[in-house]
Amino acid sequence: MTSRTLAASAALGILAVGASAGLAQTASLTFERAAYVTCREAHVLPPDQRIALTIFLAEHVARHRGITIPDGEMGVQLASLVRGGCTLSPDAYLFSVIDRAVAVESDRLPKR
């Protein structure tokens, strides 16, 4: 499973509600804006924007931690951790939830 598939799985699994007027256009997405989107806000975005946001953040985390998001079961497990984190804390920043999921599994993830 690629980082895009992980991100798409995580984005589709977020179980929160809310609104984000600041991310109406993902074309102008910057890390400074994306880092402060909560799980609740991400959930109400249209699916294509939610997926783009999650992919953007997952790729940033992977680069920062020097790992790659693997194919297969490990990628699915990371997506489940993100989904669970957002379910438990819908007001948490999506970036933080993704980062924590990767940090927990970083010893088992392939290095860049």
N, C-alpha and C positions, 0 to 999 in steps of 0.2 A: 504494500500500500504506500503510495507516495504521500508527500506532505500535503498535496492538494486533496487527496482522498481523505486523509486524516482530518484536515480542516473542514472539508465538506461534511464528513460524518459528525464532527463536533458541532458544527453550525446547525445542522438539522436536528441534533439531539438536545439543543438548549431548550429547557422547559420553563421559561419565564415570560412575563408580559411587561409592557411599558412602551415608551416612545423615545425616538432619538431624532430630533429635528436637525441636529448638527451633521448627520451623516446622510443627508438626502442624495448626495452625489458622491459615489465612490471614485469617480475619476479624479477628484481633487483630494484623495485620501493621503494623509501624511501620518507618520508615526505619532507625532505629537497629538493629533486628533484621535487616532485609532486607539492609542493606549488608554484613553479615559472613557471608553465605551463600556458600559456595564453589560452583564449577561442579559439583564432585563431589556435594555435598550437594543441589544443585538437581535434579540428574538423577534421584535416587531418589524425589523427591516425586511424588505422583500427578499426572497430566498437568494437571488443572485447577488445582491449586495451583502447579505449576511455571509455567504460563502466566500466572497471576495475578501471581506474583512477578516474572517477567520484564517484564510490562507495567508494573507498578508502578515498577520500576527504570528502564526505558526512558523513561517519561514524566517521571520525576524528572530524568534526565540531559538530556532535551530542554528542559525548563523552565530548568534551571540554565545551559545553554549558549545559550539564546535562539534555538533552532532548532525546526523541526518535522520530524518523520519523514515523508518524502514517500511517495506512492503509487508503485507501479511498480518499475522496475529498481533504483533507488537504495535503496529499502527492502530489496529482496532482497539487494543487495550488503552492506548493513549486517548483515543477519541472517547472511550467510556469514562476515563478519569475526568476529562473536560466536561462531559455531559453531567456527570455526578456532581462535580464542583459547582457548576452553574445551577443545578437543581437545589443544592443545599444553600447556596449563597447567591441568589439572583441579583443582589446589589453589588457583588464583587466585580471588579474590572475583568473583562474577558481576557485581556493580556496576562493579568496576574494568574488567572485560572490555568491558562495554557502553559505559562512558565512553570508553575508548580507541578503540573502533570509531567512535564518534560524533566524537571529536576528530580522527581521521585524515581523516574525510570532511566535517568542519564547513565548510570553504571552499566545498564544492559543495552544501551543504544549504540549503533556504530558511530565511530568518530569520523569527522570529515577528512 
